[in-house]
């Protein structure tokens, strides 16, 4: 059995567990009131909220919603105003993780669907996403890994060395720090080992961290191909396990807080626009 087959055998049930946890959280949210009434069934609440969201997206309000989302959810304006160091840690960690997840998703979509099902592997802008050492993917992968590594270091230093009095660190916080650290460690190791096993593209040197490190250990007499399979399997399953824990941990609060901040900002901007619209000239 190949390492890839074993990965999917374990990964798919874990993603099912993730969806179950996410459904539980959404179910709790739907116990609240919608439009001032708590007597509506969760299913009707969900359809109502979905319809309202779609109408907002496909209306003239979309630019306002997008602006609020970028400022409040993605950029985290309030944290920026509160503490630049905390903002930098969260921004690097979150966006490094998102960049790596997007690259993984594009690679899977391009290779498993567009290439194998639709035979579009000859299209350069499709092939580049599943070519690990393409100049674009090699560069972006190392940028994402570096952002996430620096962000996690800042996060761990503040939580375990600086330790502000108001900051509480529980078992789940420690688990996530350890798990993310292992993901980064196995990811860097997998890249170094793979680069010594074989190149998959024209520009491995664009991996500006992995490639120099790989050159440093290239003379070691190791079974590089075998190690590559094992490390990528372990790395991928660690990512799967971390994703599964998100609905069952307070880290989903990050998503909820971002969405709430976006909605509040939209309401504030609309109220301000409505108020100024009636001010006499």
Residue pairs with C-beta under 8 A, 6 or more apart in sequence:
2 229
3 229
3 230
3 232
3 233
6 233
7 232
7 233
7 236
7 237
10 237
10 240
11 236
11 237
11 240
14 240
14 241
14 243
14 244
15 240
15 243
15 244
17 244
18 243
18 244
18 246
18 247
21 244
21 246
21 247
21 248
22 247
24 247
25 247
25 252
26 46
27 42
30 42
30 45
30 46
31 38
31 42
32 38
34 40
34 45
34 48
34 49
35 48
40 48
56 62
56 65
57 65
61 266
61 270
64 266
64 269
64 270
65 262
65 266
67 269
68 262
68 263
68 265
68 266
68 269
69 262
71 77
71 265
72 78
72 258
72 261
72 262
72 264
72 265
73 258
73 259
73 261
73 262
74 258
75 91
76 87
76 90
76 91
76 258
78 261
79 86
79 87
79 90
80 87
85 154
85 158
86 158
88 151
88 154
89 151
89 154
89 155
89 158
90 151
90 155
91 151
92 147
92 148
92 150
92 151
92 154
93 147
93 148
93 151
93 152
93 154
93 155
93 180
94 151
94 254
95 147
96 143
96 144
96 145
96 146
96 147
96 148
96 149
96 150
96 151
97 144
97 148
99 140
99 143
99 144
99 147
100 141
100 144
100 145
100 148
100 187
103 129
103 137
103 140
103 141
103 144
106 129
107 129
107 130
107 137
108 130
109 129
110 126
110 127
110 129
110 130
111 129
111 130
114 120
114 121
114 123
114 126
115 121
115 126
115 127
115 130
120 126
121 127
127 134
128 134
128 136
128 137
129 137
131 137
131 200
131 201
132 138
132 141
132 194
132 200
132 201
133 195
133 199
133 200
133 201
133 202
133 203
133 204
133 206
133 207
134 201
134 202
134 203
135 201
135 202
135 203
135 206
137 201
138 201
138 203
138 204
138 205
138 206
138 207
138 211
139 206
139 207
139 208
141 191
141 207
142 191
142 206
142 207
142 208
142 209
142 210
145 184
145 187
145 188
145 191
145 209
146 209
148 180
148 184
149 184
152 177
152 180
152 181
152 184
155 177
156 177
156 181
158 164
158 167
159 167
159 169
159 173
159 177
160 169
160 177
163 169
172 245
172 249
172 250
172 251
175 245
176 242
176 245
176 249
176 251
179 238
179 241
179 242
179 245
180 242
182 238
183 235
183 238
183 239
183 242
186 231
186 234
186 235
186 238
187 235
188 209
188 210
188 213
189 231
190 228
190 231
190 232
190 235
191 207
191 210
191 214
192 210
192 213
192 214
192 217
193 214
193 222
193 224
193 227
193 228
193 231
194 200
194 224
194 228
194 232
195 204
195 207
195 210
195 211
195 214
196 214
196 217
196 218
196 222
196 224
197 224
197 225
197 227
197 228
198 225
204 211
204 214
205 211
245 251
246 252
